[in-house]
């Protein structure tokens, strides 16, 4: 069996299997944690303080108050989520124009006065309320958990954030009489119309704009950023950087099938496939031209632009390795999750109805944003809501962003971050790296250095505000920056980095906003108070003793 390219490019990762201390009659030391005045700013007031008069961040007028959300009256949330505004905003002044649903949280952080972050989920057709509720919003309701909790790593702690359901027809957003978008240029222009109305409504002119998202937002984010840049209007569209997680930026065969066999090699015990099957996919990877293509694509520095990838149109029989591997591993592990390959049974319920790769909702559980009381509380239309709506951009005719607009955005901002969860099978590490290495920006192609030269991605040590939202510290992955583009990996994250590794995502946002110079910086989070080195030493001492 050949040594996979992935194995030679990445640091070897050892796994230590063991029983939980709870299962061997040992009690874990209590994790040190502080009240909200300590580590991160409080997400909101408790019920006793809810009656106190609060100072608004956004000026209250007839334009803004109609969108105001009462943060103390979000169903099933037993704390104040803070000041926010939500509702439908038209994409133009035309009668019955499409409207995009948004939920906007202004920030009390003093650094945030001149900036705003946009968050977009992918799909196409998947709601950004998924991101708000289960990734980076003020409150979280994760798979299988009993009730919403405060999010320690709420991006609104750092800056003004708006979650937007788009393109039109996604989630609560309405299609109206506007023709449905058929390419990313149309998506971006419609979003720009919404954005002008949003910025004018809330008086947010002359803000630095940062656009972020994940998955299919690898299309949305660069195209929208490029549209904003071309408008040359700093009052409304002043793009200062973008960040995309596990993004769709190249051919499906590059992101999935070509690196599929090396991915299984790297995470072999999590797939648990027999040797006969492993030999077969290695032989087919060679025969389909995948092995040779990947070796050439992951040469540093690159020798030149690559030809079109093999099987780009999926016309080669026997070469759909990604599907064959998925079918095989699903027999071994019926709960296998393409978004996070360390997942095993049982299936967890999800208040959005879609835990991981599965459409699953236990009897008696109602989808959260389908509830009338929730819709009324957040100024949403009373209608059926789906996490991912079908028929959106069914045939997207736009070019892959790594081959079109993404290099232009890097060159304009010199502030682009691409994050990659290493446990993600649907868009894998080597696929993303191949796409980057075949991209030309700021006068050169790809990266001059391979992964062995990357630096450690460090997340500050910290105590937690609540045990309902824990996240790792210390070295979480690796990062590398060249000519305005930072590529960062998170070793224990799946497809949705803010969900699986929220502290790492929080640090990435700080890098995007300029709160920290590099992802190797060992200083505290910018919202963190005090020195937590002693806290970490205390925890370590108790664990080892």
HELIX and SHEET records of a PDB file:
HELIX    1   1 UNK A    5  UNK A    9  1                                   5    
HELIX    2   2 UNK A   21  UNK A   24  5                                   4    
HELIX    3   3 UNK A   47  UNK A   49  5                                   3    
HELIX    4   4 UNK A   62  UNK A   65  1                                   4    
HELIX    5   5 UNK A  110  UNK A  112  5                                   3    
HELIX    6   6 UNK A  129  UNK A  131  1                                   3    
HELIX    7   7 UNK A  132  UNK A  136  3                                   5    
HELIX    8   8 UNK A  155  UNK A  157  5                                   3    
HELIX    9   9 UNK A  184  UNK A  202  1                                  19    
HELIX   10  10 UNK A  217  UNK A  231  1                                  15    
HELIX   11  11 UNK A  252  UNK A  252  1                                   1    
HELIX   12  12 UNK A  253  UNK A  257  3                                   5    
HELIX   13  13 UNK A  260  UNK A  266  1                                   7    
HELIX   14  14 UNK A  268  UNK A  271  1                                   4    
HELIX   15  15 UNK A  275  UNK A  287  1                                  13    
HELIX   16  16 UNK A  290  UNK A  297  1                                   8    
HELIX   17  17 UNK A  321  UNK A  332  1                                  12    
HELIX   18  18 UNK A  368  UNK A  370  5                                   3    
HELIX   19  19 UNK A  372  UNK A  377  1                                   6    
HELIX   20  20 UNK A  401  UNK A  403  5                                   3    
HELIX   21  21 UNK A  406  UNK A  413  1                                   8    
HELIX   22  22 UNK A  429  UNK A  437  1                                   9    
HELIX   23  23 UNK A  451  UNK A  453  5                                   3    
HELIX   24  24 UNK A  497  UNK A  500  1                                   4    
HELIX   25  25 UNK A  502  UNK A  513  1                                  12    
HELIX   26  26 UNK A  533  UNK A  544  1                                  12    
SHEET    1   A11 UNK A  68  UNK A  69  0                                        
SHEET    2   A11 UNK A  84  UNK A  90 -1                                        
SHEET    3   A11 UNK A  99  UNK A 105 -1                                        
SHEET    4   A11 UNK A 161  UNK A 165 -1                                        
SHEET    5   A11 UNK A 115  UNK A 120  1                                        
SHEET    6   A11 UNK A 208  UNK A 214  1                                        
SHEET    7   A11 UNK A 238  UNK A 245  1                                        
SHEET    8   A11 UNK A 416  UNK A 421  1                                        
SHEET    9   A11 UNK A 485  UNK A 490  1                                        
SHEET   10   A11 UNK A 474  UNK A 482 -1                                        
SHEET   11   A11 UNK A 455  UNK A 459 -1                                        
SHEET    1   B 2 UNK A 139  UNK A 140  0                                        
SHEET    2   B 2 UNK A 149  UNK A 150 -1                                        
SHEET    1   C 2 UNK A 440  UNK A 441  0                                        
SHEET    2   C 2 UNK A 444  UNK A 445 -1                                        
END                                                                             
